Amino acid sequence: MAVTTSKQRTILEDSEVPLIELRDVSKSFGNKVILDRVNLKVKRGEALVIIGPSGTGKSTILRMIAGLMSIDRGRIYINGQKRQGLIEDQNEPLGISMVFQQDALFDSLTVEQNVGFSLYQHSNLDHHKIKALVDEKLEMVGLGGTNDSLPSELSGGMRKRVSFARAIVSNPENPKSRPEIILYDEPTAGLDPIASTVIEDLVRDLQCTEKGCGTYIMVSHQNSTIRRTADRVVFLYGGKLQWSGTVDEIDTTDNPLVRQFFSASVKGPIRVVD
């Protein structure tokens, strides 16, 4: 009979610790309950997409995980460690990056300055080293040679890719700054189908490459984006996670919320807001 050593047990236990965990998390804005005792676990290497109608708290979850918004009650664990306060209140046990829906670039800065912003502000790296790191990330997202361009000179899809490059750039002298999870808030919103496909492919490419990031949580309404980027899908409605399944199970589930959402029907349990 095989005997498990204490070292092996420790490795096994560590591998089972979720990268992100929400326990009974609740959030309200005024009298409106947005999240009601939500429980969610995200494993290392997982591609999770959160779906549901607008205004149900999907982006709120991302902002709370990123440490940009406080919770009213419950607990959030980052790689097994309970978060206390917001992101600026502590040193995170792992790097978390976020790609915002509106790309959130500085209009007055060049592409290079946008991508390398955190390194210019929070590292002791010299300009040449930062430029080399920025060049590498821009090549990874297919934007080599755009360093001196301003955001206003780029298409919507290109600006989105700049925000991706910014999300994955990190300080090689500070391993903790390298993101182990990326949070994508509607990365294909407002893009045409071809530009959306480019972004969807890029999300998967960055997950698979060694210099990218192997775990992500995404919020999306786009059918193609959900189906092409998700390993697991969770449906948020009425403040609770109502369904969880694989992409293939989207078309076979009997869950009325999921069926109405993907059929775009006005008839069903999801209330239509005029």
Residue frames as qw, qx, qy, qz and C-alpha x, y, z in Angstrom:
[[0.000, 0.886, 0.463, 0.000, 0.00, 0.00, 0.00],
 [0.402, 0.509, -0.023, 0.761, 1.35, 3.44, -0.98],
 [0.408, -0.640, -0.409, 0.506, 2.08, 5.85, 1.85],
 [0.217, 0.849, 0.170, 0.451, 1.56, 9.57, 1.35],
 [0.537, -0.093, -0.325, 0.773, 4.33, 11.64, 2.93],
 [0.110, -0.756, -0.365, 0.532, 3.72, 14.94, 4.69],
 [0.105, -0.403, 0.363, 0.833, 5.44, 16.77, 1.80],
 [0.006, -0.216, -0.816, -0.537, 3.16, 15.05, -0.72],
 [0.095, -0.686, -0.702, 0.168, 0.12, 15.93, 1.39],
 [0.121, -0.654, -0.082, 0.742, 1.19, 19.57, 1.45],
 [0.036, -0.172, 0.596, 0.784, 1.59, 19.65, -2.33],
 [0.065, -0.422, -0.861, -0.275, -1.81, 17.98, -2.76],
 [0.115, -0.727, -0.536, 0.415, -3.47, 20.41, -0.38],
 [0.099, -0.523, 0.155, 0.832, -1.88, 23.41, -2.11],
 [0.013, 0.028, 0.734, 0.678, -3.05, 22.17, -5.52],
 [0.119, -0.558, -0.813, -0.115, -6.62, 21.99, -4.21],
 [0.110, -0.587, -0.324, 0.734, -6.70, 25.54, -2.86],
 [0.410, 0.784, 0.431, 0.176, -8.82, 27.69, -5.21],
 [0.430, 0.220, 0.047, 0.874, -7.02, 30.61, -6.76],
 [0.234, -0.234, 0.058, -0.942, -10.07, 32.75, -6.01],
 [0.264, -0.397, -0.878, 0.050, -12.91, 31.96, -3.61],
 [0.304, -0.345, 0.038, -0.887, -15.99, 33.93, -2.63],
 [0.272, -0.273, -0.893, 0.231, -17.84, 32.75, 0.46],
 [0.127, -0.734, -0.639, 0.191, -21.31, 34.14, 1.18],
 [0.254, -0.107, 0.080, 0.958, -20.41, 37.46, -0.44],
 [0.107, 0.791, 0.602, -0.025, -23.13, 40.11, -0.44],
 [0.244, -0.100, 0.100, 0.960, -23.25, 43.62, -1.87],
 [0.125, 0.789, 0.600, -0.042, -25.97, 46.27, -1.96],
 [0.210, 0.168, 0.104, 0.957, -26.20, 49.76, -3.39],
 [0.402, -0.201, 0.081, -0.889, -28.68, 51.66, -1.29],
 [0.706, -0.029, 0.484, -0.516, -31.76, 49.48, -0.94],
 [0.823, 0.417, -0.260, -0.286, -30.93, 47.41, -4.02],
 [0.729, -0.382, 0.562, 0.082, -29.37, 44.03, -3.31],
 [0.479, 0.655, -0.493, -0.314, -26.89, 43.21, -6.08],
 [0.528, 0.240, -0.812, 0.070, -25.24, 40.08, -4.68],
 [0.713, -0.443, 0.152, -0.521, -26.87, 37.86, -2.08],
 [0.705, -0.409, 0.574, -0.075, -24.54, 35.38, -0.31],
 [0.757, 0.571, -0.284, -0.145, -22.68, 34.39, -3.48],
 [0.699, -0.443, 0.538, 0.158, -20.30, 31.42, -3.34],
 [0.733, 0.663, -0.145, -0.048, -17.78, 30.88, -6.12],
 [0.665, -0.490, 0.458, 0.329, -14.50, 29.01, -6.55],
 [0.610, 0.751, -0.226, -0.108, -12.04, 29.49, -9.40],
 [0.898, -0.238, 0.242, 0.281, -9.30, 26.92, -9.89],
 [0.202, -0.655, 0.483, 0.545, -5.83, 27.61, -11.20],
 [0.167, -0.116, 0.810, 0.551, -5.78, 27.28, -14.99],
 [0.265, 0.565, 0.775, -0.100, -9.55, 27.75, -15.33],
 [0.006, -0.106, -0.330, -0.938, -11.28, 29.95, -17.90],
 [0.027, 0.536, 0.773, -0.337, -14.52, 31.10, -16.26],
 [0.045, -0.274, -0.319, -0.906, -17.12, 33.32, -17.90],
 [0.087, 0.414, 0.673, -0.607, -19.85, 34.97, -15.81],
 [0.068, -0.290, -0.576, -0.761, -23.04, 35.68, -17.74],
 [0.047, -0.592, -0.718, 0.364, -26.48, 37.09, -17.01],
 [0.168, 0.858, 0.398, 0.278, -28.66, 40.11, -17.78],
 [0.280, 0.514, -0.169, 0.793, -27.31, 43.65, -17.47],
 [0.314, -0.592, 0.193, -0.717, -27.23, 45.14, -13.99],
 [0.889, -0.333, -0.265, -0.167, -27.06, 41.85, -12.11],
 [0.557, -0.768, 0.315, -0.002, -23.65, 42.39, -10.52],
 [0.935, 0.228, 0.023, 0.272, -21.26, 40.62, -12.88],
 [0.425, 0.655, -0.224, 0.583, -18.80, 43.51, -13.10],
 [0.482, -0.742, 0.230, -0.405, -19.25, 44.07, -9.37],
 [0.959, -0.239, 0.115, 0.096, -17.84, 40.61, -8.73],
 [0.743, 0.416, -0.075, 0.519, -14.77, 41.41, -10.84],
 [0.048, 0.769, -0.201, 0.605, -14.16, 44.68, -9.02],
 [0.710, -0.620, 0.211, -0.257, -14.44, 43.00, -5.63],
 [0.960, -0.018, 0.066, 0.270, -12.01, 40.26, -6.68],
 [0.549, 0.570, -0.088, 0.606, -9.63, 42.93, -7.96],
 [0.481, -0.416, -0.409, 0.655, -9.85, 44.70, -4.60],
 [0.096, 0.247, 0.192, 0.945, -11.34, 47.84, -6.15],
 [0.514, -0.430, -0.190, -0.717, -14.66, 47.57, -4.33],
 [0.187, -0.242, 0.793, -0.527, -15.51, 46.53, -0.79],
 [0.413, -0.288, -0.826, -0.254, -17.95, 43.78, 0.13],
 [0.491, -0.543, 0.048, -0.680, -20.80, 44.25, 2.60],
 [0.734, -0.389, 0.485, -0.272, -20.52, 40.79, 4.11],
 [0.972, 0.232, 0.010, 0.038, -18.86, 37.45, 3.48],
 [0.522, -0.619, 0.457, 0.368, -15.23, 36.65, 2.67],
 [0.715, 0.669, -0.197, -0.052, -12.95, 36.68, -0.34],
 [0.740, -0.454, 0.414, 0.274, -9.88, 34.45, -0.42],
 [0.506, 0.780, -0.347, -0.123, -6.98, 35.02, -2.80],
 [0.609, 0.377, -0.680, 0.158, -4.91, 31.85, -3.15],
 [0.668, -0.311, -0.645, 0.204, -6.16, 30.71, 0.25],
 [0.298, -0.144, -0.390, 0.860, -5.51, 34.00, 2.05],
 [0.004, -0.797, -0.593, 0.113, -8.42, 36.07, 3.29],
 [0.278, 0.486, 0.116, 0.821, -8.47, 39.57, 1.88],
 [0.280, -0.654, -0.462, 0.530, -8.63, 42.36, 4.41],
 [0.037, 0.728, 0.005, -0.684, -9.81, 45.67, 2.98],
 [0.655, 0.737, 0.029, -0.164, -9.05, 46.79, -0.57],
 [0.863, 0.361, -0.079, 0.344, -6.08, 46.21, -2.85],
 [0.251, 0.729, -0.303, 0.560, -4.10, 49.17, -1.48],
 [0.602, -0.667, 0.225, -0.378, -4.49, 47.92, 2.09],
 [0.806, -0.342, 0.482, 0.032, -2.31, 44.83, 1.75],
 [0.087, 0.509, -0.759, -0.397, 0.18, 42.87, -0.29],
 [0.886, 0.162, -0.038, -0.432, -1.69, 40.36, -2.43],
 [0.696, -0.318, 0.635, 0.107, -0.41, 36.77, -2.39],
 [0.566, 0.209, 0.637, 0.480, -0.55, 36.79, -6.20],
 [0.010, -0.225, 0.245, 0.943, -0.78, 39.22, -9.08],
 [0.339, 0.614, 0.704, -0.109, -4.24, 40.20, -10.35],
 [0.073, -0.141, 0.326, 0.932, -4.76, 42.25, -13.51],
 [0.373, 0.601, 0.625, -0.329, -7.98, 43.68, -14.90],
 [0.152, 0.120, 0.536, 0.822, -8.96, 44.63, -18.44],
 [0.243, 0.435, 0.449, -0.742, -11.75, 47.20, -18.24],
 [0.519, 0.588, 0.620, -0.005, -14.69, 47.36, -20.62],
 [0.320, 0.943, 0.082, -0.029, -13.71, 50.78, -21.99],
 [0.795, 0.351, -0.188, 0.457, -9.98, 49.87, -22.14],
 [0.490, -0.855, -0.074, 0.153, -9.20, 52.75, -19.70],
 [0.701, 0.180, 0.049, 0.688, -6.17, 54.03, -21.59],
 [0.200, -0.709, -0.096, 0.669, -4.65, 57.47, -20.93],
 [0.563, 0.769, 0.296, 0.071, -5.49, 59.50, -24.01],
 [0.084, 0.964, -0.249, -0.032, -2.51, 61.83, -23.61],
 [0.479, -0.541, 0.673, 0.156, 0.04, 59.00, -23.32],
 [0.459, 0.432, -0.665, -0.401, 1.50, 56.92, -26.13],
 [0.922, -0.056, -0.323, -0.206, 0.91, 53.20, -26.44],
 [0.633, 0.222, -0.580, 0.463, 4.33, 52.53, -24.93],
 [0.065, -0.326, 0.456, -0.826, 3.65, 54.85, -22.00],
 [0.748, -0.231, -0.020, -0.622, 0.25, 53.25, -21.39],
 [0.911, 0.009, -0.413, -0.014, 1.56, 49.69, -21.43],
 [0.620, 0.144, -0.506, 0.582, 4.58, 50.50, -19.28],
 [0.264, -0.741, -0.011, -0.618, 2.73, 52.87, -16.95],
 [0.808, -0.581, -0.040, -0.094, 2.92, 50.71, -13.81],
 [0.851, -0.009, -0.067, 0.520, 6.61, 50.01, -14.40],
 [0.278, 0.570, -0.049, 0.772, 7.43, 53.70, -14.86],
 [0.412, -0.698, 0.017, -0.586, 5.51, 54.53, -11.68],
 [0.789, -0.514, 0.208, -0.264, 6.32, 51.61, -9.39],
 [0.953, -0.013, 0.048, 0.299, 9.66, 50.08, -10.38],
 [0.304, -0.793, 0.321, 0.420, 13.32, 51.03, -10.48],
 [0.739, 0.241, 0.497, 0.386, 13.81, 49.64, -13.99],
 [0.135, -0.440, 0.256, 0.850, 15.55, 51.94, -16.42],
 [0.536, 0.528, -0.002, -0.659, 13.82, 53.25, -19.53],
 [0.368, 0.421, -0.740, -0.374, 15.54, 50.83, -21.91],
 [0.038, 0.007, 0.983, -0.178, 14.51, 47.79, -19.83],
 [0.418, 0.426, 0.534, -0.598, 10.91, 48.98, -19.64],
 [0.488, 0.539, -0.301, -0.617, 10.83, 49.60, -23.39],
 [0.220, 0.262, -0.920, -0.193, 12.10, 46.07, -24.03],
 [0.180, 0.212, 0.891, -0.358, 9.36, 44.62, -21.80],
 [0.456, 0.540, 0.234, -0.668, 6.71, 46.76, -23.49],
 [0.375, 0.471, -0.608, -0.518, 7.97, 45.74, -26.94],
 [0.035, 0.072, -0.997, 0.008, 7.68, 42.07, -25.96],
 [0.284, 0.397, 0.741, -0.461, 4.08, 42.43, -24.77],
 [0.441, 0.584, -0.053, -0.679, 3.03, 44.48, -27.79],
 [0.275, 0.335, -0.818, -0.379, 4.43, 41.77, -30.06],
 [0.106, 0.113, 0.965, -0.213, 2.43, 39.18, -28.09],
 [0.352, 0.574, 0.570, -0.471, -0.82, 41.03, -28.80],
 [0.543, 0.468, 0.553, 0.424, 0.05, 41.71, -32.44],
 [0.070, 0.982, 0.177, 0.008, 0.79, 45.42, -32.06],
 [0.679, -0.278, 0.165, 0.659, 4.53, 45.58, -32.60],
 [0.354, 0.227, 0.309, 0.853, 5.66, 48.97, -33.86],
 [0.165, -0.775, -0.448, -0.415, 2.78, 50.97, -32.38],
 [0.536, -0.321, -0.432, 0.650, 4.81, 52.32, -29.44],
 [0.160, -0.128, -0.042, 0.978, 4.58, 55.97, -30.43],
 [0.209, -0.450, -0.603, -0.624, 0.90, 55.95, -31.43],
 [0.279, -0.103, 0.431, -0.852, -1.75, 57.66, -29.34],
 [0.317, 0.271, 0.875, -0.247, -4.94, 55.77, -28.39],
 [0.445, 0.639, 0.209, -0.591, -6.97, 58.10, -30.61],
 [0.304, 0.569, -0.595, -0.479, -5.00, 56.84, -33.61],
 [0.032, -0.106, 0.993, 0.030, -6.01, 53.21, -33.02],
 [0.549, -0.255, -0.564, -0.563, -9.17, 51.25, -33.76],
 [0.692, -0.483, 0.176, -0.507, -11.35, 49.96, -30.94],
 [0.990, -0.047, -0.124, 0.038, -9.95, 46.47, -31.27],
 [0.608, 0.429, -0.354, 0.567, -6.37, 47.76, -31.23],
 [0.223, -0.610, 0.334, -0.683, -7.01, 49.83, -28.12],
 [0.890, -0.341, 0.053, -0.298, -8.43, 46.74, -26.46],
 [0.917, 0.152, -0.226, 0.293, -5.26, 44.82, -27.32],
 [0.227, 0.595, -0.384, 0.669, -3.15, 47.62, -25.84],
 [0.579, -0.536, 0.266, -0.554, -5.07, 47.14, -22.59],
 [0.992, -0.079, -0.095, -0.009, -4.29, 43.42, -22.78],
 [0.660, 0.414, -0.343, 0.525, -0.57, 44.17, -23.15],
 [0.142, -0.615, 0.353, -0.691, -0.76, 46.48, -20.14],
 [0.827, -0.394, 0.081, -0.392, -2.49, 43.75, -18.11],
 [0.987, -0.033, -0.067, 0.145, 0.26, 41.18, -18.66],
 [0.440, 0.634, -0.372, 0.516, 3.35, 43.38, -18.36],
 [0.742, -0.662, -0.102, 0.023, 5.21, 42.90, -15.09],
 [0.050, -0.862, 0.490, -0.123, 8.45, 43.69, -13.31],
 [0.852, 0.179, -0.485, 0.085, 10.91, 40.78, -13.69],
 [0.253, 0.354, -0.630, 0.643, 12.65, 41.93, -10.51],
 [0.418, -0.089, 0.534, -0.729, 9.38, 41.47, -8.58],
 [0.121, -0.068, -0.952, -0.271, 7.90, 38.02, -9.37],
 [0.107, 0.464, 0.760, -0.442, 4.77, 38.82, -7.35],
 [0.261, 0.508, -0.018, -0.821, 3.86, 41.51, -9.86],
 [0.165, 0.097, -0.818, -0.543, 3.35, 38.94, -12.60],
 [0.659, -0.039, 0.117, -0.742, -0.40, 38.35, -12.95],
 [0.131, -0.053, 0.990, -0.017, -1.63, 34.86, -12.18],
 [0.228, 0.583, 0.778, -0.051, -5.20, 35.77, -13.03],
 [0.011, 0.026, 0.253, 0.967, -6.72, 38.29, -15.43],
 [0.246, 0.563, 0.664, -0.427, -10.20, 39.75, -15.00],
 [0.101, 0.127, 0.545, 0.823, -11.84, 40.68, -18.32],
 [0.261, 0.524, 0.525, -0.618, -14.86, 42.98, -18.18],
 [0.600, 0.702, 0.330, -0.196, -16.76, 42.69, -21.50],
 [0.426, -0.442, 0.464, 0.639, -13.57, 42.52, -23.64],
 [0.263, 0.208, 0.705, 0.625, -15.49, 42.40, -26.95],
 [0.123, 0.762, 0.529, -0.352, -18.19, 44.97, -26.14],
 [0.202, 0.863, -0.008, -0.464, -18.71, 47.39, -29.01],
 [0.169, -0.459, 0.714, 0.500, -16.47, 45.51, -31.43],
 [0.714, 0.339, -0.298, -0.535, -17.49, 44.18, -34.83],
 [0.983, -0.081, 0.105, -0.130, -17.57, 40.36, -35.30],
 [0.787, 0.438, -0.274, 0.338, -14.10, 40.18, -36.89],
 [0.052, 0.647, -0.468, 0.599, -12.47, 42.36, -34.22],
 [0.750, -0.419, 0.275, -0.431, -14.27, 40.26, -31.59],
 [0.987, 0.111, -0.099, 0.062, -12.80, 37.07, -33.05],
 [0.492, 0.574, -0.413, 0.507, -9.31, 38.59, -32.87],
 [0.301, -0.580, 0.448, -0.610, -9.84, 39.42, -29.18],
 [0.920, -0.210, 0.131, -0.304, -11.33, 36.00, -28.40],
 [0.892, 0.291, -0.247, 0.242, -8.36, 34.26, -30.01],
 [0.236, 0.627, -0.444, 0.595, -5.98, 36.53, -28.12],
 [0.624, -0.521, 0.307, -0.495, -7.61, 35.71, -24.78],
 [0.995, -0.058, 0.065, -0.044, -7.03, 32.01, -25.40],
 [0.704, 0.508, -0.288, 0.404, -3.52, 32.56, -26.76],
 [0.050, -0.675, 0.441, -0.589, -2.52, 34.50, -23.65],
 [0.823, -0.386, 0.243, -0.337, -3.88, 31.69, -21.50],
 [0.988, 0.120, 0.015, 0.092, -1.77, 29.11, -23.29],
 [0.558, 0.629, -0.312, 0.443, 1.54, 30.95, -23.61],
 [0.692, -0.247, -0.445, 0.512, 4.13, 30.76, -20.85],
 [0.251, 0.001, -0.153, 0.956, 4.51, 34.54, -20.75],
 [0.341, -0.457, -0.369, -0.734, 0.77, 35.13, -20.61],
 [0.356, -0.225, 0.579, -0.698, -1.64, 34.22, -17.82],
 [0.187, -0.019, -0.966, -0.179, -3.18, 30.78, -17.39],
 [0.067, -0.516, -0.807, 0.281, -6.29, 31.73, -15.41],
 [0.067, -0.111, -0.107, -0.986, -9.00, 34.24, -16.14],
 [0.156, 0.565, 0.735, -0.341, -12.50, 35.32, -15.18],
 [0.039, 0.101, 0.419, 0.901, -14.52, 37.10, -17.82],
 [0.341, 0.533, 0.535, -0.561, -17.83, 38.91, -17.91],
 [0.010, 0.112, -0.618, -0.778, -19.53, 38.85, -21.29],
 [0.604, 0.390, 0.374, -0.586, -22.89, 39.14, -23.04],
 [0.454, 0.539, -0.501, -0.502, -21.56, 38.13, -26.45],
 [0.962, 0.036, 0.153, -0.223, -22.63, 34.66, -27.55],
 [0.798, 0.485, -0.295, 0.200, -19.50, 33.98, -29.62],
 [0.075, 0.666, -0.562, 0.485, -17.20, 35.27, -26.89],
 [0.705, -0.362, 0.436, -0.426, -18.84, 33.08, -24.26],
 [0.978, 0.146, 0.108, -0.105, -18.65, 29.97, -26.42],
 [0.732, 0.554, -0.269, 0.290, -15.08, 30.53, -27.63],
 [0.157, 0.633, -0.512, 0.559, -13.40, 31.59, -24.41],
 [0.623, -0.466, 0.346, -0.525, -15.12, 29.66, -21.59],
 [0.279, 0.129, -0.947, 0.088, -14.22, 26.36, -19.96],
 [0.156, -0.471, -0.816, 0.297, -16.96, 26.92, -17.40],
 [0.133, -0.445, -0.248, -0.850, -19.95, 29.28, -17.43],
 [0.131, -0.395, -0.749, 0.515, -21.90, 30.57, -14.43],
 [0.084, -0.601, -0.481, -0.633, -25.21, 32.41, -14.67],
 [0.163, -0.197, -0.505, 0.824, -25.85, 35.29, -12.27],
 [0.260, -0.465, -0.439, -0.723, -29.38, 36.52, -11.69],
 [0.603, -0.669, -0.278, -0.333, -31.36, 37.83, -8.74],
 [0.295, -0.799, 0.440, -0.286, -28.20, 38.25, -6.71],
 [0.754, -0.313, 0.575, -0.052, -27.32, 34.55, -6.87],
 [0.112, 0.387, -0.816, -0.415, -25.43, 32.14, -9.08],
 [0.771, 0.140, 0.215, -0.583, -28.32, 30.24, -10.65],
 [0.955, 0.282, 0.085, -0.024, -26.47, 27.79, -12.92],
 [0.186, -0.711, 0.625, 0.262, -23.00, 26.45, -13.66],
 [0.894, 0.227, 0.387, 0.011, -21.94, 24.30, -16.58],
 [0.490, -0.192, 0.527, 0.668, -19.67, 23.81, -19.56],
 [0.239, 0.361, -0.315, -0.845, -20.11, 25.51, -22.92],
 [0.235, -0.054, -0.889, -0.390, -21.57, 22.29, -24.36],
 [0.091, -0.425, -0.842, 0.319, -24.16, 22.19, -21.58],
 [0.170, 0.286, 0.059, -0.941, -25.51, 25.60, -22.62],
 [0.465, 0.121, -0.505, -0.717, -27.48, 23.92, -25.41],
 [0.503, -0.143, -0.846, -0.105, -28.64, 20.93, -23.38],
 [0.055, -0.089, -0.677, 0.729, -29.60, 22.44, -20.02],
 [0.169, -0.634, -0.717, -0.238, -33.23, 22.69, -18.95],
 [0.253, -0.460, -0.357, 0.772, -32.49, 25.76, -16.84],
 [0.270, 0.811, 0.508, 0.106, -35.09, 28.31, -18.00],
 [0.152, -0.901, 0.088, 0.397, -32.86, 31.31, -17.27],
 [0.377, -0.381, 0.635, 0.556, -30.06, 30.01, -19.49],
 [0.395, 0.400, 0.759, 0.328, -32.45, 28.98, -22.24],
 [0.146, 0.920, 0.352, -0.088, -34.14, 32.39, -22.29],
 [0.263, -0.788, 0.264, 0.490, -30.82, 34.24, -22.21],
 [0.332, -0.266, 0.707, 0.565, -29.35, 32.45, -25.22],
 [0.297, 0.519, 0.749, 0.285, -32.59, 32.47, -27.20],
 [0.068, 0.006, 0.029, 0.997, -32.96, 36.22, -26.58],
 [0.238, -0.550, -0.727, -0.334, -36.63, 35.66, -25.80],
 [0.183, -0.401, 0.206, -0.874, -38.68, 38.27, -23.95],
 [0.813, -0.336, -0.147, -0.452, -40.78, 35.45, -22.48],
 [0.746, 0.038, -0.590, 0.305, -39.43, 33.62, -19.48],
 [0.605, -0.639, -0.378, 0.290, -38.31, 34.07, -15.87],
 [0.431, -0.111, -0.015, 0.895, -35.88, 36.91, -16.66],
 [0.101, 0.822, 0.421, -0.370, -37.72, 40.17, -16.17],
 [0.474, 0.480, 0.313, 0.668, -37.57, 42.46, -19.16],
 [0.226, -0.622, -0.229, 0.714, -36.61, 46.02, -18.19],
 [0.407, 0.814, 0.370, 0.188, -38.13, 48.69, -20.44]]
